[in-house]
Amino acid sequence: MPYLVAAVVVLALVTAINLLLTLGVIRRLREQPDRAHGGNAPSGAPPTALRPGARPEVFTAITTEGEQVSDSDVYGLVGFFSANCTPCHTLAPLFAEHARTLGRDRVIAVIADTDAELSAILAPVARVIVEDYDGPVQAAFHNTWTPAVYLLGRDQRVVASGGRMTDLFSEAPA
């Protein structure tokens, strides 16, 4: 019987230590998004990799219409979408609405995986690139999240970024 009591006590101590360590890990994980944005992003904001002032890396890609696009062509609006992403399907019409005001040559839409619905919405107003999640444009923007939208200035630097169209205009300078 004393061995059984000792085993239960040891098991209880190990469980308590495990619980404390798990709570510590959870606490650190909750702090992580704020550090990823330099401490100035709202909690829960999507992790867009390029923040204002950054430039995308060098890339070359082919649109669905066979047009070659490179980093030197990027000026205006860039959006990243995914076929299996419900928020992407919600954002696409808003993205297209704003893209119409800029003109098709100033808008790039990158779709991870082929999606006829997204392509139908975006193709009339943007140069559409379909590529894997590790494709050249995704890599150039260090993009790991969909939807993600970027507004780039004439110097190809990010003016604003986020996961919603309102993120672009709340950050963009007047």
Stockholm file with secondary structure:
# STOCKHOLM 1.0

chainA/1-174         MPYLVAAVVVLALVTAINLLLTLGVIRRLREQPDRAHGGNAPSGAPPTALRPGARPEVFTAITTEGEQVSDSDVYGLVGFFSANCTPCHTLAPLFAEHARTLGRDRVIAVIADTDAELSAILAPVARVIVEDYDGPVQAAFHNTWTPAVYLLGRDQRVVASGGRMTDLFSEAPA
#=GR chainA/1-174 SS CHHHHHHHHHHHHHHHHHHHHHHHHHHHHHHHHHHHTTTCSCTTCCCCSCCTTCCCCCCEEECTTSCEEEGGGCCEEEEEEETTCHHHHHHHHHHHHHHHHHCGGGEEEEEESCCHHHHHHHTTTSEEEEECTTSHHHHHTTCCSSSEEEEECTTSCEEEEESSHHHHHHHSCC
#=GC SS_cons         CHHHHHHHHHHHHHHHHHHHHHHHHHHHHHHHHHHHTTTCSCTTCCCCSCCTTCCCCCCEEECTTSCEEEGGGCCEEEEEEETTCHHHHHHHHHHHHHHHHHCGGGEEEEEESCCHHHHHHHTTTSEEEEECTTSHHHHHTTCCSSSEEEEECTTSCEEEEESSHHHHHHHSCC
//
